[in-house]
Amino acid sequence: MWPTAVVAALFAATSIAVRMLVPWQPADANSTVRREFAAFGSPQVCVAVAVGAIGFGGFFAVYSYIAPMVTESAGQPGGAVPWVLSGCCSPSGARRWR
Protein backbone atom coordinates (compact mmCIF):
# COMPACT_ATOMS: atom_id res chain seq x y z
CA MET A 1 0.00 0.00 0.00
CA TRP A 2 2.77 2.44 0.83
CA PRO A 3 4.41 2.34 -2.66
CA THR A 4 1.14 3.59 -4.13
CA ALA A 5 1.10 6.44 -1.63
CA VAL A 6 4.69 7.35 -2.51
CA VAL A 7 3.88 7.44 -6.22
CA ALA A 8 0.76 9.53 -5.54
CA ALA A 9 2.77 11.97 -3.40
CA LEU A 10 5.44 12.30 -6.11
CA PHE A 11 2.72 12.89 -8.71
CA ALA A 12 1.13 15.60 -6.56
CA ALA A 13 4.48 17.29 -5.86
CA THR A 14 5.41 17.23 -9.54
CA SER A 15 2.03 18.63 -10.58
CA ILE A 16 2.35 21.48 -8.07
CA ALA A 17 5.95 22.22 -9.15
CA VAL A 18 4.99 22.31 -12.82
CA ARG A 19 2.02 24.56 -12.08
CA MET A 20 4.22 26.97 -10.10
CA LEU A 21 7.38 26.99 -12.22
CA VAL A 22 6.25 26.66 -15.85
CA PRO A 23 5.00 29.98 -17.21
CA TRP A 24 1.51 30.09 -18.68
CA GLN A 25 1.27 30.61 -22.41
CA PRO A 26 -1.89 31.20 -24.40
CA ALA A 27 -2.86 28.54 -26.92
CA ASP A 28 -2.23 29.10 -30.61
CA ALA A 29 -5.54 30.05 -32.18
CA ASN A 30 -4.49 28.58 -35.54
CA SER A 31 -3.52 25.18 -34.12
CA THR A 32 -5.45 22.19 -35.44
CA VAL A 33 -4.95 18.44 -35.28
CA ARG A 34 -4.20 18.38 -39.01
CA ARG A 35 -1.54 21.05 -38.58
CA GLU A 36 0.08 19.16 -35.71
CA PHE A 37 0.21 15.90 -37.68
CA ALA A 38 1.72 17.78 -40.63
CA ALA A 39 5.00 17.67 -38.70
CA PHE A 40 5.30 14.02 -39.73
CA GLY A 41 5.88 15.26 -43.27
CA SER A 42 9.32 16.41 -42.13
CA PRO A 43 12.09 13.82 -42.65
CA GLN A 44 13.76 14.86 -39.38
CA VAL A 45 10.62 14.07 -37.39
CA CYS A 46 10.21 10.71 -39.14
CA VAL A 47 13.84 9.80 -38.43
CA ALA A 48 13.47 10.80 -34.76
CA VAL A 49 10.33 8.67 -34.39
CA ALA A 50 11.97 5.73 -36.17
CA VAL A 51 15.09 5.93 -33.98
CA GLY A 52 12.93 5.98 -30.87
CA ALA A 53 10.83 3.05 -32.05
CA ILE A 54 13.87 0.98 -33.00
CA GLY A 55 15.61 1.85 -29.72
CA PHE A 56 12.67 0.92 -27.53
CA GLY A 57 11.95 -2.15 -29.64
CA GLY A 58 15.56 -3.25 -29.28
CA PHE A 59 15.47 -2.79 -25.53
CA PHE A 60 12.34 -4.90 -25.17
CA ALA A 61 13.78 -7.55 -27.48
CA VAL A 62 16.89 -7.79 -25.30
CA TYR A 63 14.77 -7.83 -22.16
CA SER A 64 12.50 -10.57 -23.48
CA TYR A 65 15.56 -12.62 -24.48
CA ILE A 66 17.60 -12.16 -21.30
CA ALA A 67 14.79 -12.43 -18.74
CA PRO A 68 14.02 -16.12 -19.47
CA MET A 69 17.76 -16.87 -19.64
CA VAL A 70 18.24 -15.47 -16.14
CA THR A 71 15.15 -17.02 -14.57
CA GLU A 72 14.88 -20.37 -16.36
CA SER A 73 18.38 -21.25 -17.56
CA ALA A 74 20.40 -19.72 -14.72
CA GLY A 75 17.76 -20.42 -12.06
CA GLN A 76 17.90 -16.91 -10.61
CA PRO A 77 14.84 -15.16 -9.15
CA GLY A 78 12.97 -12.60 -11.22
CA GLY A 79 14.44 -9.81 -9.12
CA ALA A 80 17.87 -10.56 -10.58
CA VAL A 81 16.82 -9.59 -14.12
CA PRO A 82 17.21 -5.80 -13.67
CA TRP A 83 20.64 -6.31 -12.11
CA VAL A 84 21.76 -8.48 -15.01
CA LEU A 85 20.42 -5.98 -17.53
CA SER A 86 22.15 -3.07 -15.81
CA GLY A 87 25.37 -5.05 -15.56
CA CYS A 88 25.75 -6.48 -19.04
CA CYS A 89 23.44 -4.43 -21.25
CA SER A 90 24.27 -0.90 -20.17
CA PRO A 91 26.99 1.02 -22.01
CA SER A 92 29.27 0.85 -18.98
CA GLY A 93 28.62 -2.86 -18.41
CA ALA A 94 29.07 -3.82 -22.06
CA ARG A 95 32.71 -2.67 -21.96
CA ARG A 96 33.49 -5.30 -19.31
CA TRP A 97 32.42 -8.16 -21.58
CA ARG A 98 34.69 -7.36 -24.54
Steps between C-alpha positions, in 0.01 A plus 500: 500500500777744583664490151173625353496785750859591412419509129188709568701744714767533229228559240341771715835669570593494132162640396532785751860574392404509133203725574720741698816502288387467137375832364151511353476552127184559301403234248563556131169595343605353164597160642307201368550125516575494127766767543662311787513174303651688205828489693530135397558624146844615614777241448667604827186421699459164325863409571463600867186287537664206322812520719284505811290207382804293405674587828206407719428193289861390536491546875187289536644235269811476718288496814273226368806295400704546818219473756423131427874425483548640850191345657473165321850412380702653784236430766514851645194675646313756293647779710843425354395597146539879545843449656612283210366750248673791672822302525538357152269705279583853608772692316728483803435129557545404135864615510578237765393214273727580204 
